[in-house]
Amino acid sequence: MSFFISPAYAEAAAAPGGLDPSMFNLIFLVGFGVIFYMFMWRPQAKRAKEHKALLSGLSKGDEVITAGGLIGKVVRLNEDYVVLSVNDTTELTFQKTHVSAALPKGTIKQI
């Protein structure tokens, strides 16, 4: 009797949307790379570029704030170090990389 009934074979299940699973993984990986670039790498590179421009533009008489929160006026600077005057009698030496921002002229008098 079994010669009248043909055997049934299961077909391969189709991926949602008709995409091949390997293609879905590739799209997922590319999407993750784009998200990583847009939210992490690009803003960090922009901040580093701005900081480098800040450090290269420092000159004597600029008022700056350090990473530690000290505010001072640039008295001397060389390639690696900057000397800040924090009051009339105190001068402190910092690495240039620790300068976090330049302040508008006259900020120290206002404080």
Residue pairs with C-beta under 8 A, 6 or more apart in sequence:
15 21
15 24
19 27
51 100
54 99
54 101
54 102
55 96
55 97
55 99
57 102
58 64
58 74
58 77
58 82
58 96
58 99
58 102
59 74
59 77
60 74
60 75
60 76
60 77
61 73
61 74
62 73
62 74
62 102
63 71
63 72
63 73
63 74
63 102
63 103
63 104
63 105
63 106
63 107
63 108
64 71
64 72
64 73
64 74
64 82
64 84
64 99
64 100
64 101
64 102
64 103
65 71
65 99
65 100
65 101
65 103
66 72
66 84
66 94
66 98
66 99
66 100
67 98
67 99
67 100
68 98
70 84
70 86
70 92
71 86
71 103
71 107
71 108
71 111
72 84
72 85
72 86
72 92
72 108
73 84
73 85
73 108
74 82
74 83
74 84
74 85
75 83
75 84
75 85
75 91
76 82
76 83
77 83
77 96
79 96
80 95
80 96
81 93
81 94
81 95
81 96
82 93
82 94
82 95
82 96
82 99
83 91
83 92
83 93
83 94
84 91
84 92
84 93
84 94
85 91
86 92
